[in-house]
Amino acid sequence: MASVKLENLLKKYGDVEAVMGINLGIADGEFMAFLGPSGCGKSSTMRMIAGLEDITAGSIYFDGKRVNEVRPRDRKVAMAFETYALYPTLSVYENLAFPLRAAKWPQDQLDKRVREIAEIMWIAELLDRKPHELSSGQQQSVGLARALTREPAVFLLDEPISHLDTRQRIRMRAYLKSLHIELEYTMIYVTHDQEEAMALADRVAVMNLGLINQVGTPDEIFNNPADTFVAGFIGEPPMNFLNCEFVQENDHGFLKYNGIMMDMPPQYQPLIQKAEIPKRVILAVRPFYIDIGLEKSTRHTIPAEVFIVESLGDISIVSVDVLETRLQIVTQPGFRAEAKQQIWLAFDPSRTVLFDAETEKAVSVSVQD
């Protein structure tokens, strides 16, 4: 196992900057996910860590040792890809043994290691089969097992379970997590699927346009997104946004959306006297933290009109229009409302987040004495 450090890492393809000088530290034994949309630079970053891509600028360190010029075969990294990349003419046993034979392991040690990994991965009964005799889930397990045979210092997984169906992905996620706990390998996981990243990783690096927007635990990036991109990318259904104007009356602050006045969330009140609230802000609240009232009340003060109600069994998703902005709200199953019906909303103030409309960065609630 090894710690990994990325220092001002840059990757260019011609004039295109795929990775734009990122910095990141990954602890020994940590499970780190690189999460972002296609083209954000996450796979290029992983391939530079593996040594499969030349580094345009910057440095990569394993356990404090710079590895920029170290060949891929000497970095002690293992990779599992989106495609299983199994040798179709070889048995499962020989697929697992292949990297060990290439490294000239003695046969007795090779055999012991292959069978040991097969037991860990629950594929011992498959060793005599060929890849075409396996299900997609079994092929995925074999691909992961082959990557593990050489006891890597860093285990790299590039969209490794995206080809599986939903039920198989859920099982494989749980298996990967248990594998990490058991083997304590340093694991870096590339995915565009936020559910995978949040379920598996100790920390998540959210990437976009070649940059890291935020690094944090799943709880941190869900509850305290650093910017509007992270806020909108993390969570399903996605976060709701309202473009508001900050209005101050004496020592009290309000948020104004097209004539609708809303109280300032209490956690931001200390910033008012310090004049640290931008004039234009984006109010953001997740669909789980909006309550619906059928009548206006002291709590339900934001008027809305029902667009559609989607019943999903365990929850219902209500899409509503607040003037010209459409919001989504998660409710208990069984909620009933008609299209165009007038309702009233209440946002959970403790779960409401503000962003600077100009920079799209979160308005910090930390107050310096």
Secondary structure, DSSP 8 states (H G I E B T S, - for coil): ---EEEEEEEEEETTEEEEEEEEEEE-TT-EEEEE--TTSSHHHHHHHHHTSS--SEEEEEETTEE-TTS-GGGTTEEEE-SS----TTS-HHHHHHHHHHHTT--HHHHHHHHHHHHHHTT-GGGTTS-GGGS-HHHHHHHHHHHHHTT--SEEEEESTTTTS-HHHHHHHHHHHHHHHHHH--EEEEEES-HHHHHHH-SEEEEEETTEEEEEE-HHHHHHS-SBHHHHHHSSSS--EEEEEEEEEETTEEEEEETTEEEE--GGGHHHHTTT-S-SEEEEEE-GGGEEEESS--SS--EEEEEEEEEE-SS-EEEEEEETTEEEEEEE-TT----TT-EEEEEE-GGG-EEEETTT-BB-------
